[in-house]
């Protein structure tokens, strides 16, 4: 049961990394410092005071930067690979009780994959917002992404199984929308 909870926690944090890279790590730091989360042995540095300071500053800078009209789109090009790496690290840092090979395979494929998919959806949403609102809708989107990251990370810490269900629902919704979009753009029309 502990392994399942740690995997659900890791996937919830990874998905939150797809919205914002540093917010989930700040939540993880605070949860680990408060004794709510057990970190895997080599990841105990995440709960350190220097990490808290660094993550708080990085979170503030990341949040602020997404409210700058031209910088938000530029950041997406950097945030996409960063989100994948963050998803891998977040998952690996909390998954305990399994073979290291399986842990890292799970972290890379599931953690990195979930973070990458969520990040891709946010990049697409920001691109659509930039095109349809000339960037004026982007601050609203940035606020939703920050909230989504914080809420999902908090949910992962408090109720990891529910967080995993939410992540699964988000992935299914994204796949469904992508399928509908492909059907509309197909030369033959919907099938």
PLY file of the C-alpha trace (Angstrom):
ply
format ascii 1.0
element vertex 191
property float x
property float y
property float z
element edge 190
property int vertex1
property int vertex2
end_header
0.00 0.00 0.00
2.89 2.35 0.78
4.34 1.82 -2.69
0.99 2.65 -4.34
0.66 5.83 -2.28
4.19 6.92 -3.12
3.62 6.29 -6.84
0.35 8.27 -6.73
2.14 11.07 -4.87
4.92 11.08 -7.46
2.53 11.21 -10.40
0.52 14.01 -8.80
3.67 16.04 -8.23
4.88 15.30 -11.76
1.63 16.56 -13.26
1.88 19.68 -11.10
5.38 20.20 -12.56
3.73 20.35 -15.97
1.87 23.48 -14.86
4.80 25.12 -13.05
8.27 23.71 -12.47
9.08 25.06 -9.01
5.70 25.25 -7.23
5.44 21.47 -6.64
8.98 21.34 -5.28
8.21 24.15 -2.84
5.09 22.27 -1.72
7.16 19.08 -1.44
9.83 20.89 0.58
7.24 22.23 3.03
5.47 18.86 3.27
8.74 17.01 3.91
9.83 19.60 6.49
6.47 19.17 8.22
6.79 15.39 8.30
3.91 14.77 5.87
6.06 13.21 3.14
8.97 10.80 3.36
11.64 11.49 0.77
13.76 8.78 -0.78
17.24 8.64 0.77
19.23 10.52 -1.85
16.55 13.23 -2.12
16.54 14.41 1.49
18.21 17.64 0.31
14.79 18.74 -0.97
13.71 19.31 2.65
16.77 21.41 3.54
16.68 25.10 4.48
18.89 26.13 1.52
16.47 24.28 -0.78
13.53 26.07 0.85
15.11 29.48 0.19
16.13 28.57 -3.35
12.73 27.09 -4.20
10.85 30.06 -2.73
12.91 32.52 -4.80
12.66 30.38 -7.94
8.90 30.01 -7.48
8.43 33.76 -7.06
10.53 34.48 -10.16
8.75 31.83 -12.21
5.31 33.10 -11.21
6.24 36.72 -11.89
7.81 35.95 -15.25
4.64 34.35 -16.57
2.83 37.68 -16.14
5.20 39.46 -18.55
3.47 39.36 -21.97
6.35 38.39 -24.25
8.35 36.50 -21.64
5.61 33.94 -20.95
5.82 32.47 -24.45
9.61 32.50 -24.35
9.59 30.70 -21.01
7.48 27.91 -22.46
10.39 26.88 -24.68
12.61 26.52 -21.61
9.91 25.20 -19.30
9.00 22.25 -21.51
12.22 20.26 -21.05
12.53 21.57 -17.48
9.04 20.27 -16.66
9.92 16.80 -17.94
13.11 16.70 -15.84
11.22 18.08 -12.84
8.55 15.40 -13.25
11.21 12.70 -13.25
12.93 14.11 -10.15
9.66 14.72 -8.29
8.52 11.16 -8.92
11.87 9.60 -8.04
12.13 11.66 -4.86
8.98 10.20 -3.30
8.71 6.67 -4.70
10.04 4.32 -2.05
9.94 0.62 -1.35
10.65 -0.68 -4.85
13.70 -1.79 -6.81
15.77 1.24 -7.96
15.63 0.12 -11.60
11.83 -0.02 -11.49
11.70 3.27 -9.58
13.77 5.13 -12.19
11.93 3.51 -15.07
8.65 4.63 -13.53
10.04 8.10 -12.83
11.31 8.61 -16.38
8.37 7.12 -18.26
5.41 8.00 -16.05
6.71 11.03 -14.15
8.47 12.65 -17.08
5.69 11.65 -19.46
2.88 13.07 -17.33
4.77 16.32 -16.75
5.53 16.60 -20.47
1.92 16.01 -21.50
0.57 18.57 -19.02
3.24 21.07 -20.12
2.36 20.49 -23.79
-1.29 21.22 -23.05
-0.38 24.45 -21.24
1.91 25.52 -24.11
-0.92 24.91 -26.56
-3.35 26.84 -24.40
-0.93 29.76 -24.11
-0.36 29.75 -27.87
-4.10 29.78 -28.50
-4.55 32.54 -25.94
-1.78 34.59 -27.52
-3.35 34.22 -30.98
-6.95 34.85 -29.98
-6.46 37.59 -27.37
-3.17 39.13 -28.54
-1.70 38.01 -25.22
-4.22 39.85 -23.04
-5.71 36.54 -21.87
-2.34 35.09 -20.87
-2.32 36.50 -17.30
-5.61 34.73 -16.63
-4.12 31.52 -18.00
-0.97 32.03 -15.89
-3.11 32.40 -12.77
-5.01 29.21 -13.59
-1.73 27.33 -14.14
-0.29 28.52 -10.82
-3.48 27.53 -9.04
-3.56 24.19 -10.81
0.03 23.46 -9.87
-0.42 24.42 -6.22
-3.75 22.62 -5.84
-2.55 19.46 -7.56
0.69 19.38 -5.54
-1.26 19.93 -2.31
-3.77 17.26 -3.28
-0.92 14.85 -4.08
0.55 15.40 -0.62
-2.77 15.17 1.21
-4.73 12.65 -0.85
-2.33 10.95 -3.29
-4.82 8.45 -4.72
-7.33 11.21 -5.47
-4.53 13.22 -7.07
-3.69 10.27 -9.32
-7.37 9.99 -10.31
-7.41 13.73 -11.15
-4.22 13.32 -13.20
-5.76 10.40 -15.08
-8.90 12.44 -15.74
-6.80 15.36 -17.02
-4.87 13.04 -19.33
-8.07 11.48 -20.67
-9.58 14.93 -21.23
-6.46 16.07 -23.09
-6.48 12.91 -25.25
-10.15 13.38 -26.02
-9.66 17.01 -27.06
-6.67 16.07 -29.18
-8.73 13.36 -30.88
-11.53 15.83 -31.62
-9.07 18.38 -32.96
-7.44 15.83 -35.23
-10.86 14.78 -36.51
-11.74 18.41 -37.34
-8.42 19.00 -39.08
-8.48 15.74 -41.02
-8.98 16.24 -44.77
-11.70 13.59 -44.80
-13.48 15.21 -41.83
-14.69 13.38 -38.75
-14.74 9.62 -38.99
0 1
1 2
2 3
3 4
4 5
5 6
6 7
7 8
8 9
9 10
10 11
11 12
12 13
13 14
14 15
15 16
16 17
17 18
18 19
19 20
20 21
21 22
22 23
23 24
24 25
25 26
26 27
27 28
28 29
29 30
30 31
31 32
32 33
33 34
34 35
35 36
36 37
37 38
38 39
39 40
40 41
41 42
42 43
43 44
44 45
45 46
46 47
47 48
48 49
49 50
50 51
51 52
52 53
53 54
54 55
55 56
56 57
57 58
58 59
59 60
60 61
61 62
62 63
63 64
64 65
65 66
66 67
67 68
68 69
69 70
70 71
71 72
72 73
73 74
74 75
75 76
76 77
77 78
78 79
79 80
80 81
81 82
82 83
83 84
84 85
85 86
86 87
87 88
88 89
89 90
90 91
91 92
92 93
93 94
94 95
95 96
96 97
97 98
98 99
99 100
100 101
101 102
102 103
103 104
104 105
105 106
106 107
107 108
108 109
109 110
110 111
111 112
112 113
113 114
114 115
115 116
116 117
117 118
118 119
119 120
120 121
121 122
122 123
123 124
124 125
125 126
126 127
127 128
128 129
129 130
130 131
131 132
132 133
133 134
134 135
135 136
136 137
137 138
138 139
139 140
140 141
141 142
142 143
143 144
144 145
145 146
146 147
147 148
148 149
149 150
150 151
151 152
152 153
153 154
154 155
155 156
156 157
157 158
158 159
159 160
160 161
161 162
162 163
163 164
164 165
165 166
166 167
167 168
168 169
169 170
170 171
171 172
172 173
173 174
174 175
175 176
176 177
177 178
178 179
179 180
180 181
181 182
182 183
183 184
184 185
185 186
186 187
187 188
188 189
189 190
